[in-house]
Amino acid sequence: MARPHLKLVSAAFALALLSAPALAQAQAPQQGMGSNMMKQALETKFADSHIAIAVQVLKATGMTQIFQNAVPNVVGSLRVNFTRMRPELAKDIEESIKVVEADVTKVTDEGMKAAARFLAIRMSEAELKEVQTFLTSPVGKKYVDSLPGVTEDVVPFIELWGQEVTGRLTATFQQEMLKRGHKL
C-alpha cells in the first residue's frame, strides 16, 4: 500500500541530506533541537541484536520508505543540479550517477541503522520484540496500513480544531480580562 504522507517526509529528508553540510558549517556543534538526544543515540553502545530489532520495528512501521524515497531524490537532485551547472559534462555526470546509484542500498541501510538507534535508546530490546510481534500480527499490519488515511483525515481536523480552540480560549481570556476591568 502506498503511503502518500511519506512522500512529503521523503522530500524534506532529501532536502535535509542535501543541505546538511551547509547546516553543519553554519551551526555550532551543540546547537539545534535534540542535539543531546542525537549525541546520546549515536554514541551509546548497543548490542547488535538491539539495533537489529529496532531496524525491524522501523521497517514494520514503513519508515524504510522514507529512506528509500529520499535517496533517489538526492540522486535526482545531483543529476539535475550538476547537469544545469555543467551541461557539457552530461555524459560524465550520468556515468558518475551510476556509481552513486550503486551505493543507494548501502546508504539506505546505514540510515535505517542510525534511525534505529533513536528507537533503541528509548526502548529495550525486549520491548522492541513485543512491538515487532504486534506490528507483524494481522491487527498490527492493519494498524500500520491505516495510519496514512488517519493522518490524511486528522491533519485538516487539527487545523479546524485549532481554530475553534483558539477562538474559545481567546473569548474566555477576554471575558476574564473584562471582569478585571480591561476591555481588549
Sequence and secondary structure as in RCSB ss.txt:
>XXXX:A:sequence
MARPHLKLVSAAFALALLSAPALAQAQAPQQGMGSNMMKQALETKFADSHIAIAVQVLKATGMTQIFQNAVPNVV
GSLRVNFTRMRPELAKDIEESIKVVEADVTKVTDEGMKAAARFLAIRMSEAELKEVQTFLTSPVGKKYVDSLPGV
TEDVVPFIELWGQEVTGRLTATFQQEMLKRGHKL
>XXXX:A:secstr
   THHHHHHHHHHHHHHHHHHHHHHS TT STTHHHHHHHHHS   HHHHHHHHHHHHHHTTHHHHHHHHHHHH
HHHHHHHHHH GGGHHHHHHHHHHHHHTHHHHHHHHHHHHHHHHHTTS HHHHHHHHHHHTSHHHHHHHHHHHHH
HHHHHHHHHHHHHHHHHHHHHHHHHHHHHTT   
